[in-house]
Amino acid sequence: MYSISSEDADSYFCTVKGHEDLSSPAVYKPKTSVSVSPSGEIVEGSSVTLTCSSDANPPVQSYTWWYKKNGGDYQSMTGPQHVFNQIQSSDTGEYYCESQNEMGTDMSRTINMDVKYKPKSTSVSVSPSGEIVEGSSVTLTCSSDANPPVDKYTWYKKNVTSPKASGQSYSITNIISEDRGEYYCEAENKYGRLNSSSVSVDVQYGPKTTSVSVSPSGEIVEGSSVTLTCSSDANPPVDKYTWYFQNETFLNGCGQMYNISNFKSEDSGHYHCEAWNRRGSRNSTALMIILPGKQTSVQTAAVGIIVVVLVLILCFSGLMWFRKKASKSTSDTRDTSENVQVSLLETENVQVSLLESENVQVSLLETENVQVSLLESENVQ
């Protein structure tokens, strides 16, 4: 008898001397192989069987599978077959089997199990992180776990049907308030597609489209209550309002609404507000508020003055025609005619006063001169 080691493992047989053609059956250690069924690509969710086969005499006593998944440590399991009923991407890794009999142990080749799967864990990241200010640049990046890798990325904005862009990254330069909203991406490979969850892009900006409204609408009655409201589009919302009167006087009010409980004539004028947030401020256009009754009295007086002037012009024209037709004129008539000329000059002064005066009260004072002219015209007749 000889002592043997694993290095001596091979196929052995014996014969009777002189009868070498009659040999005993050979004994040898296992010759091991491995197969995968079905062959071809392995897709997540399918059924896969690994089979360990061995040629050995005496027969194999044990089979042991060794594997390491996704770069982990080797683990083992026993049996000539290993079945994955619904193989997962986490089963990707290296597999080989080992068979053993009384003559020794043999190890199969290593097979790499590459499980294919559609995109999963699709997500969106925003750069830079933190607050996004109008005018800055923002980049959205789509990430997804897939095998084979994602070959198509598509970007969408929520509630917008058409895609915004394609590619793994989507950049918005000089971002504006209209770009705010929720964005998501779609990752796709040959085995399927998956949308990410939405990420909110909140664009911050200073107040814009600031305006003033008045309540009640319509005519304002002296002594009534009037409320002015300042409105503005801003993100973050406006946190301070300032009110101004006649473009220079600061009103004792800083809220969104300014109330005048007893509106008087001296309250008539221009009002505007200024809206503030931490991104800036914006003034509204001025709103003119007046008492309609006062305005109507002034307009009536002006119309009356114009009518008087027109009457005077007609009287003067008639007198000039009468003068040309008269064959004789007494000295009294000449004096009267001179007075009419003086009245005409005064009438022209009234017209100049009406055209040049910006103050209605001055025009009203000139009305007295018109009345004097009317009296003189009656004397002429």
C-alpha positions as CSV (number, residue, x, y, z in Angstrom):
1,M,0.0,0.0,0.0
2,Y,1.1,3.5,-0.8
3,S,0.1,6.7,0.9
4,I,-1.4,9.2,-1.6
5,S,-2.2,12.9,-1.6
6,S,-4.4,15.2,-3.7
7,E,-1.5,15.7,-6.1
8,D,-1.8,12.0,-6.9
9,A,-5.5,12.3,-7.9
10,D,-6.1,10.8,-11.2
11,S,-7.7,7.8,-12.8
12,Y,-6.5,4.4,-11.6
13,F,-7.1,0.8,-12.6
14,C,-5.5,-2.6,-12.1
15,T,-4.8,-5.8,-14.2
16,V,-3.6,-9.3,-13.6
17,K,0.0,-9.8,-14.7
18,G,0.0,-11.6,-18.0
19,H,-3.6,-10.5,-18.6
20,E,-3.2,-6.8,-19.1
21,D,-6.0,-6.7,-21.6
22,L,-8.4,-7.5,-18.7
23,S,-8.3,-4.4,-16.5
24,S,-10.5,-3.5,-13.6
25,P,-12.9,-0.5,-13.8
26,A,-11.0,2.8,-13.4
27,V,-11.5,4.9,-10.3
28,Y,-11.0,8.7,-10.4
29,K,-12.0,11.9,-8.8
30,P,-14.8,14.0,-10.2
31,K,-14.6,16.0,-13.4
32,T,-17.0,18.9,-12.7
33,S,-19.0,21.2,-15.0
34,V,-21.8,23.7,-14.6
35,S,-24.7,24.8,-16.8
36,V,-27.3,27.6,-16.8
37,S,-30.9,27.1,-18.0
38,P,-32.3,28.9,-19.9
39,S,-29.3,30.0,-21.8
40,G,-28.9,33.6,-23.1
41,E,-29.8,36.8,-21.2
42,I,-31.1,36.5,-17.7
43,V,-33.9,38.9,-17.1
44,E,-35.1,39.9,-13.6
45,G,-38.2,38.0,-12.6
46,S,-37.6,35.0,-14.7
47,S,-36.9,31.4,-13.5
48,V,-33.2,30.3,-13.7
49,T,-31.6,26.9,-12.8
50,L,-27.9,26.3,-12.1
51,T,-26.9,22.6,-12.5
52,C,-23.7,21.0,-11.3
53,S,-22.6,17.9,-13.2
54,S,-19.7,15.6,-12.6
55,D,-18.1,12.4,-14.0
56,A,-16.7,10.4,-11.2
57,N,-16.0,6.8,-10.0
58,P,-16.9,6.2,-7.4
59,P,-19.9,8.5,-7.7
60,V,-19.9,12.0,-6.3
61,Q,-20.7,12.0,-2.6
62,S,-21.5,15.8,-2.3
63,Y,-22.0,18.9,-4.3
64,T,-21.3,22.4,-2.9
65,W,-22.1,25.7,-4.5
66,W,-20.0,28.7,-3.9
67,Y,-21.1,32.2,-4.8
68,K,-20.5,35.9,-4.1
69,K,-23.1,38.5,-5.0
70,N,-22.2,42.0,-6.1
71,G,-18.7,41.9,-4.8
72,G,-19.6,40.5,-1.4
73,D,-18.0,37.5,0.4
74,Y,-18.3,34.0,-0.8
75,Q,-21.2,31.9,0.6
76,S,-22.1,28.3,0.1
77,M,-25.1,26.1,-0.5
78,T,-25.4,22.3,-1.1
79,G,-27.0,20.2,-3.8
80,P,-26.4,19.5,-7.5
81,Q,-28.9,22.2,-8.6
82,H,-29.8,25.7,-7.5
83,V,-33.1,27.2,-8.7
84,F,-34.1,30.9,-8.7
85,N,-37.9,31.0,-9.1
86,Q,-37.9,34.7,-9.6
87,I,-34.3,35.9,-10.0
88,Q,-33.5,39.4,-8.8
89,S,-30.9,41.9,-9.7
90,S,-29.4,41.3,-6.3
91,D,-28.6,37.7,-7.4
92,T,-26.0,39.1,-9.9
93,G,-22.6,37.6,-9.1
94,E,-20.0,34.8,-9.5
95,Y,-21.1,31.1,-9.1
96,Y,-19.2,27.8,-9.2
97,C,-19.7,24.3,-7.8
98,E,-17.5,21.8,-6.1
99,S,-18.0,18.0,-6.3
100,Q,-16.3,15.4,-4.1
101,N,-15.9,11.6,-4.0
102,E,-13.5,9.2,-2.3
103,M,-10.8,10.0,-4.9
104,G,-10.9,13.7,-4.4
105,T,-12.6,17.1,-5.1
106,D,-13.0,19.0,-8.3
107,M,-14.2,22.6,-8.9
108,S,-16.1,23.8,-11.9
109,R,-15.4,26.9,-13.9
110,T,-16.8,30.2,-12.5
111,I,-19.9,31.6,-14.3
112,N,-20.8,35.3,-14.0
113,M,-24.6,35.6,-13.5
114,D,-25.6,39.0,-15.1
115,V,-29.2,39.7,-14.3
116,K,-30.8,42.3,-16.6
117,Y,-33.5,44.7,-15.4
118,K,-35.4,47.8,-16.3
119,P,-34.6,51.2,-14.6
120,K,-35.4,51.3,-10.9
121,S,-34.8,53.9,-8.1
122,T,-35.1,56.7,-10.6
123,S,-34.5,60.1,-8.8
124,V,-33.8,63.8,-9.5
125,S,-31.3,66.0,-7.8
126,V,-31.0,69.8,-8.0
127,S,-27.8,71.8,-8.2
128,P,-27.1,74.1,-6.5
129,S,-28.9,73.0,-3.4
130,G,-30.8,75.5,-1.3
131,E,-32.8,78.6,-2.4
132,I,-33.1,79.3,-6.1
133,V,-33.2,83.0,-7.0
134,E,-34.6,84.5,-10.2
135,G,-31.7,85.1,-12.7
136,S,-29.5,82.3,-11.5
137,S,-28.7,79.0,-13.2
138,V,-30.1,75.6,-12.1
139,T,-29.2,72.1,-13.2
140,L,-31.4,69.0,-12.7
141,T,-29.8,65.6,-12.9
142,C,-31.6,62.3,-13.4
143,S,-30.2,59.1,-11.8
144,S,-31.4,55.5,-12.2
145,D,-30.2,52.0,-11.4
146,A,-30.6,49.9,-14.6
147,N,-28.9,47.0,-16.4
148,P,-28.0,47.6,-19.2
149,P,-27.5,51.3,-18.3
150,V,-30.2,53.8,-19.1
151,D,-29.9,54.9,-22.8
152,K,-32.7,57.6,-22.8
153,Y,-33.6,60.3,-20.4
154,T,-36.7,62.6,-20.9
155,W,-37.6,65.6,-18.8
156,Y,-41.1,66.7,-17.9
157,K,-42.8,69.6,-16.1
158,K,-45.9,68.7,-14.1
159,N,-49.1,69.7,-15.9
160,V,-47.3,70.3,-19.1
161,T,-47.9,67.6,-21.7
162,S,-44.9,68.0,-24.0
163,P,-41.4,67.1,-22.8
164,K,-39.1,69.9,-21.7
165,A,-35.7,68.3,-22.6
166,S,-33.8,65.1,-23.1
167,G,-30.5,63.9,-21.6
168,Q,-29.4,63.0,-18.1
169,S,-29.1,66.6,-17.1
170,Y,-31.4,69.5,-17.7
171,S,-30.0,73.1,-17.2
172,I,-32.1,76.2,-16.9
173,T,-30.0,79.4,-17.3
174,N,-31.2,82.8,-16.2
175,I,-34.2,81.1,-14.5
176,I,-37.4,83.2,-14.2
177,S,-40.5,83.0,-12.0
178,E,-42.4,81.3,-14.8
179,D,-40.0,78.3,-14.6
180,R,-41.1,77.4,-11.0
181,G,-43.0,74.2,-10.7
182,E,-42.5,70.4,-10.3
183,Y,-40.2,68.5,-12.6
184,Y,-39.6,64.8,-13.1
185,C,-37.6,62.6,-15.4
186,E,-38.2,59.3,-17.2
187,A,-35.4,56.8,-17.5
188,E,-35.5,54.1,-20.2
189,N,-33.6,51.0,-21.4
190,K,-34.4,48.0,-23.6
191,Y,-36.3,46.3,-20.7
192,G,-38.6,49.2,-19.7
193,R,-38.9,52.7,-18.2
194,L,-39.6,54.3,-14.9
195,N,-40.5,57.9,-13.9
196,S,-38.9,59.6,-10.9
197,S,-40.8,61.3,-8.2
198,S,-41.4,65.1,-8.7
199,V,-39.0,67.6,-7.4
200,S,-40.2,71.2,-6.7
201,V,-38.2,74.1,-8.2
202,D,-39.2,77.1,-6.1
203,V,-37.9,80.3,-7.8
204,Q,-37.7,83.3,-5.4
205,Y,-38.1,86.9,-6.7
206,G,-38.8,90.4,-5.5
207,P,-42.2,92.0,-5.8
208,K,-43.6,92.6,-9.3
209,T,-46.8,93.9,-10.9
210,T,-47.6,95.9,-7.8
211,S,-50.9,97.8,-8.0
212,V,-53.5,99.7,-5.9
213,S,-57.2,99.1,-5.9
214,V,-59.9,101.2,-4.2
215,S,-63.1,100.1,-2.4
216,P,-65.9,100.9,-2.8
217,S,-65.6,101.2,-6.6
218,G,-67.5,104.0,-8.3
219,E,-68.1,107.5,-7.0
220,I,-66.7,108.5,-3.6
221,V,-68.9,110.5,-1.4
222,E,-67.5,113.1,1.0
223,G,-67.5,111.7,4.5
224,S,-67.6,108.0,3.4
225,S,-65.1,105.3,4.3
226,V,-62.5,104.4,1.6
227,T,-60.2,101.4,1.7
228,L,-57.1,101.1,-0.5
229,T,-55.5,97.7,-1.1
230,C,-52.0,97.0,-2.3
231,S,-51.4,93.8,-4.4
232,S,-48.2,92.3,-5.6
233,D,-46.8,89.1,-7.0
234,A,-43.7,88.0,-4.9
235,N,-41.9,84.9,-3.7
236,P,-41.6,84.7,-0.7
237,P,-44.8,86.7,-0.2
238,V,-44.6,90.4,0.6
239,D,-43.9,91.0,4.2
240,K,-44.1,94.8,4.3
241,Y,-46.3,97.4,2.6
242,T,-45.6,101.2,2.7
243,W,-48.2,103.8,1.6
244,Y,-47.5,107.2,0.1
245,F,-49.7,110.3,-0.7
246,Q,-48.9,112.8,-3.4
247,N,-45.7,110.9,-4.2
248,E,-43.8,112.3,-1.2
249,T,-45.8,112.2,2.0
250,F,-45.4,109.0,4.1
251,L,-48.7,107.8,5.4
252,N,-49.0,106.3,8.8
253,G,-49.8,102.8,7.4
254,C,-47.7,99.8,6.6
255,G,-50.2,97.0,6.1
256,Q,-51.6,95.7,2.8
257,M,-54.8,97.8,3.3
258,Y,-55.0,101.6,4.1
259,N,-58.3,102.9,5.3
260,I,-59.6,106.5,5.2
261,S,-62.6,106.5,7.5
262,N,-63.9,110.0,6.7
263,F,-62.9,111.0,3.2
264,K,-62.6,114.8,2.8
265,S,-61.6,117.1,-0.1
266,E,-58.1,117.4,1.3
267,D,-57.7,113.6,1.0
268,S,-58.1,113.9,-2.8
269,G,-54.8,113.2,-4.6
270,H,-52.4,110.6,-5.8
271,Y,-51.8,107.4,-3.7
272,H,-49.3,104.6,-4.3
273,C,-47.8,101.8,-2.3
274,E,-44.5,100.0,-2.1
275,A,-44.3,96.2,-1.6
276,W,-41.2,94.6,0.1
277,N,-39.8,91.1,0.6
278,R,-36.3,90.0,1.4
279,R,-35.6,89.8,-2.4
280,G,-36.4,93.5,-3.1
281,S,-39.2,96.1,-3.4
282,R,-41.5,97.5,-6.1
283,N,-43.7,100.6,-6.3
284,S,-47.1,100.6,-7.7
285,T,-48.3,103.2,-10.2
286,A,-50.1,106.2,-8.7
287,L,-53.9,106.1,-8.2
288,M,-55.8,109.4,-8.4
289,I,-58.7,109.7,-6.0
290,I,-61.0,112.8,-6.0
291,L,-64.5,113.7,-4.9
292,P,-66.7,113.7,-8.1
293,G,-69.1,116.4,-6.7
294,K,-66.3,118.9,-6.4
295,Q,-65.1,118.1,-9.9
296,T,-68.6,118.6,-11.3
297,S,-69.0,122.1,-9.8
298,V,-65.7,123.2,-11.3
299,Q,-66.7,121.9,-14.7
300,T,-70.1,123.6,-14.6
301,A,-68.5,127.0,-13.8
302,A,-66.0,126.6,-16.6
303,V,-68.8,125.8,-19.1
304,G,-70.8,128.8,-18.0
305,I,-67.9,131.1,-18.6
306,I,-67.4,129.8,-22.1
307,V,-71.1,130.3,-22.9
308,V,-70.9,134.0,-21.7
309,V,-67.9,134.7,-23.8
310,L,-69.6,133.3,-26.9
311,V,-72.6,135.5,-26.3
312,L,-70.4,138.6,-26.1
313,I,-68.7,137.7,-29.3
314,L,-72.1,137.5,-31.1
315,C,-73.2,140.8,-29.7
316,F,-70.1,142.6,-30.8
317,S,-70.4,141.2,-34.3
318,G,-74.0,142.5,-34.5
319,L,-72.9,146.0,-33.4
320,M,-70.2,146.2,-36.0
321,W,-72.6,145.3,-38.8
322,F,-75.1,147.9,-37.5
323,R,-72.3,150.6,-37.4
324,K,-71.5,150.0,-41.1
325,K,-75.2,150.4,-42.1
326,A,-75.8,153.5,-40.2
327,S,-75.5,156.7,-42.2
328,K,-74.9,159.0,-39.3
329,S,-73.4,158.6,-35.9
330,T,-73.8,160.9,-33.0
331,S,-71.0,161.6,-30.5
332,D,-73.0,159.6,-28.0
333,T,-73.1,156.6,-30.4
334,R,-69.3,157.0,-30.9
335,D,-68.8,157.0,-27.1
336,T,-71.0,153.9,-26.8
337,S,-69.0,152.2,-29.6
338,E,-65.8,152.9,-27.8
339,N,-67.2,151.3,-24.6
340,V,-68.1,148.2,-26.7
341,Q,-64.5,148.1,-27.9
342,V,-63.3,148.2,-24.3
343,S,-65.8,145.4,-23.5
344,L,-64.3,143.4,-26.3
345,L,-60.8,143.8,-24.9
346,E,-62.0,142.6,-21.6
347,T,-63.7,139.6,-23.2
348,E,-60.3,138.7,-24.9
349,N,-58.7,139.0,-21.4
350,V,-61.2,136.4,-20.2
351,Q,-60.3,134.1,-23.0
352,V,-56.6,134.3,-22.2
353,S,-57.4,133.7,-18.5
354,L,-59.4,130.6,-19.4
355,L,-56.6,129.2,-21.6
356,E,-53.6,130.0,-19.4
357,S,-55.0,129.3,-15.9
358,E,-54.5,125.9,-14.3
359,N,-56.4,127.0,-11.3
360,V,-60.2,126.9,-11.7
361,Q,-60.6,129.4,-8.9
362,V,-58.8,132.1,-10.9
363,S,-61.2,131.4,-13.8
364,L,-64.1,132.0,-11.5
365,L,-62.9,135.4,-10.5
366,E,-62.6,136.4,-14.1
367,T,-66.3,135.6,-14.4
368,E,-67.1,138.9,-12.6
369,N,-65.4,140.8,-15.4
370,V,-67.6,139.0,-17.9
371,Q,-70.7,140.1,-16.1
372,V,-69.5,143.8,-16.3
373,S,-69.0,143.3,-20.0
374,L,-72.6,142.0,-20.4
375,L,-74.0,145.1,-18.7
376,E,-72.1,147.4,-21.0
377,S,-73.4,145.4,-24.0
378,E,-77.0,146.0,-22.9
379,N,-76.3,149.8,-22.7
380,V,-75.0,149.7,-26.3
381,Q,-78.2,148.0,-27.5
